């Protein structure tokens, strides 16, 4: 089996709280984002973009997340607000993948959305191939307009996901995978 196939066969998400330094260097991250952008893209629309959240920005956006949660849950205790505040603070680098899908005369919006998902998965695979561990998450705040505004998303843009990138504190155990007989139809 090739290294690529072995990576794809064994890749496993690592919870953000189990990620630590060091994260990718600026050059590493540029290389990962270049790989992430090499996906099927009917019409060459680049219907996605990346927002890199590192350093102090993790805490700044975390404060927005915590405030949005507090506004919606006025009885939330300090522990829960701290959890919300730290959503993006565990991994040294978080890349928000933004879907810019929209109406087009020739390219169905669904194909554009799939391209954003492919860019997200390419980022996950590339980061893992480079020796990092990742988690692709959304969570409630990926759909909250206050948080999306703080991240600079336009009204028509949507969050494909947050890719948390770091080094694993421990090797994660695998989880049960789908039985092919239950998900494959041959006709």
C-alpha positions as CSV (number, residue, x, y, z in Angstrom):
1,X,0.0,0.0,0.0
2,X,1.3,3.5,-0.8
3,X,2.0,6.1,1.9
4,X,-1.0,8.1,0.6
5,X,-3.4,5.2,0.8
6,X,-2.1,4.3,4.3
7,X,-2.6,7.8,5.4
8,X,-6.2,7.9,4.1
9,X,-6.9,4.4,5.6
10,X,-5.6,5.4,9.1
11,X,-6.4,9.2,9.3
12,X,-8.2,10.0,12.5
13,X,-9.6,13.3,13.9
14,X,-8.1,14.6,17.1
15,X,-10.3,16.6,19.4
16,X,-9.0,20.2,19.6
17,X,-8.4,20.0,23.3
18,X,-5.9,17.2,22.5
19,X,-3.9,19.4,20.1
20,X,-0.9,21.4,21.1
21,X,2.1,23.3,19.7
22,X,3.9,23.6,17.5
23,X,1.5,24.5,14.7
24,X,2.4,25.0,11.1
25,X,4.9,27.7,10.3
26,X,3.7,30.4,7.9
27,X,5.5,28.6,5.0
28,X,4.0,25.3,6.1
29,X,0.5,26.9,6.3
30,X,0.9,28.5,2.8
31,X,1.8,25.1,1.4
32,X,-1.2,23.4,3.1
33,X,-3.6,26.1,1.8
34,X,-2.2,25.8,-1.7
35,X,-2.8,22.0,-1.6
36,X,-6.3,22.7,-0.1
37,X,-7.2,24.8,-3.1
38,X,-6.3,22.1,-5.6
39,X,-9.8,20.6,-5.8
40,X,-12.4,20.1,-8.5
41,X,-13.8,23.6,-9.2
42,X,-16.2,23.6,-12.2
43,X,-15.9,27.0,-13.9
44,X,-12.7,28.0,-11.9
45,X,-14.9,30.0,-9.5
46,X,-12.9,29.3,-6.3
47,X,-16.2,29.1,-4.4
48,X,-14.3,29.0,-1.1
49,X,-11.8,31.0,0.9
50,X,-9.7,30.6,4.0
51,X,-9.6,32.6,7.2
52,X,-6.6,31.8,9.3
53,X,-7.1,32.2,13.1
54,X,-3.8,32.1,15.1
55,X,-2.3,33.7,18.1
56,X,-4.3,36.4,19.8
57,X,-7.0,36.2,17.1
58,X,-8.1,32.8,18.7
59,X,-8.9,34.7,22.0
60,X,-10.5,37.7,20.2
61,X,-12.9,35.5,18.2
62,X,-13.4,33.3,21.3
63,X,-14.6,36.4,23.2
64,X,-17.2,37.0,20.5
65,X,-18.3,33.3,20.7
66,X,-18.6,33.5,24.4
67,X,-20.6,36.8,24.3
68,X,-23.0,35.4,21.7
69,X,-23.5,32.4,23.9
70,X,-24.1,34.5,26.9
71,X,-26.5,36.8,25.1
72,X,-28.6,33.7,24.1
73,X,-28.2,31.9,27.4
74,X,-28.3,34.5,30.2
75,X,-28.2,31.8,32.9
76,X,-25.0,30.2,31.6
77,X,-22.4,29.7,34.3
78,X,-18.8,30.8,34.2
79,X,-17.6,27.3,33.3
80,X,-19.7,27.1,30.3
81,X,-18.8,30.6,29.1
82,X,-15.1,29.7,29.5
83,X,-15.7,26.6,27.4
84,X,-17.2,28.8,24.7
85,X,-14.5,31.4,25.0
86,X,-11.8,28.7,24.4
87,X,-13.5,27.0,21.4
88,X,-10.7,28.1,19.1
89,X,-7.8,28.4,21.6
90,X,-6.7,24.7,21.9
91,X,-5.0,24.1,18.6
92,X,-2.2,26.5,17.6
93,X,-3.9,27.2,14.3
94,X,-7.5,27.1,13.1
95,X,-8.4,27.6,9.5
96,X,-12.0,28.6,8.8
97,X,-13.1,27.4,5.4
98,X,-15.7,29.7,3.9
99,X,-18.1,28.6,1.2
100,X,-18.8,31.3,-1.3
101,X,-21.3,29.3,-3.3
102,X,-23.9,31.3,-5.1
103,X,-26.1,31.5,-8.1
104,X,-24.3,31.1,-11.4
105,X,-25.6,30.8,-15.0
106,X,-23.7,27.5,-15.6
107,X,-22.4,26.1,-12.4
108,X,-25.0,24.7,-9.9
109,X,-24.6,26.0,-6.4
110,X,-24.5,22.4,-5.1
111,X,-21.3,21.8,-7.1
112,X,-19.8,24.9,-5.5
113,X,-20.7,23.7,-2.0
114,X,-19.1,20.3,-2.8
115,X,-15.9,22.1,-3.9
116,X,-15.7,23.9,-0.6
117,X,-16.1,20.6,1.2
118,X,-13.4,19.1,-1.0
119,X,-11.1,22.1,-0.1
120,X,-11.7,21.4,3.5
121,X,-10.9,17.7,3.2
122,X,-7.8,18.5,1.2
123,X,-6.6,20.7,4.0
124,X,-7.3,18.0,6.6
125,X,-5.4,15.4,4.5
126,X,-2.5,17.7,3.7
127,X,-2.0,18.7,7.3
128,X,-2.1,15.1,8.4
129,X,0.4,14.2,5.6
130,X,2.7,17.0,6.9
131,X,2.7,15.4,10.4
132,X,0.0,17.5,12.1
133,X,-3.2,16.3,13.5
134,X,-6.6,17.9,12.8
135,X,-10.2,18.2,13.6
136,X,-12.8,19.5,11.2
137,X,-15.7,20.9,13.2
138,X,-18.5,23.3,12.8
139,X,-20.4,23.7,16.2
140,X,-23.2,26.1,16.8
141,X,-21.2,29.3,16.2
142,X,-20.5,28.3,12.6
143,X,-24.1,29.3,12.0
144,X,-24.3,32.3,14.2
145,X,-24.3,35.6,12.3
146,X,-22.6,37.6,15.1
147,X,-19.6,35.2,14.9
148,X,-19.6,35.1,11.1
149,X,-19.5,38.9,11.1
150,X,-16.6,38.9,13.5
151,X,-14.8,36.6,11.1
152,X,-15.5,38.9,8.1
153,X,-18.0,36.7,6.2
154,X,-20.2,38.4,3.7
155,X,-24.0,37.8,4.2
156,X,-24.1,35.2,1.4
157,X,-21.1,33.3,2.6
158,X,-21.4,30.2,4.9
159,X,-18.9,28.3,7.1
160,X,-17.8,24.9,5.6
161,X,-16.0,24.3,8.8
162,X,-13.2,25.1,11.2
163,X,-10.0,22.9,10.7
164,X,-8.1,22.8,14.0
165,X,-4.4,22.0,13.3
166,X,-1.7,21.1,15.8
167,X,0.3,18.2,17.2
168,X,-1.5,15.4,18.9
169,X,-0.9,15.1,22.7
170,X,-1.7,11.4,22.3
171,X,-2.4,9.0,19.5
172,X,-6.2,8.8,19.2
173,X,-7.9,5.4,19.1
174,X,-9.9,4.5,16.1
175,X,-13.7,4.4,16.0
176,X,-16.0,1.9,14.3
177,X,-16.2,2.6,10.6
178,X,-19.2,1.9,8.4
179,X,-19.7,-1.7,7.1
180,X,-19.3,-1.5,3.4
181,X,-22.2,-3.9,2.9
182,X,-24.5,-1.3,4.5
183,X,-23.3,1.6,2.3
184,X,-22.3,0.2,-1.0
185,X,-24.8,-0.7,-3.8
186,X,-23.6,-2.5,-6.9
187,X,-25.8,-2.4,-9.9
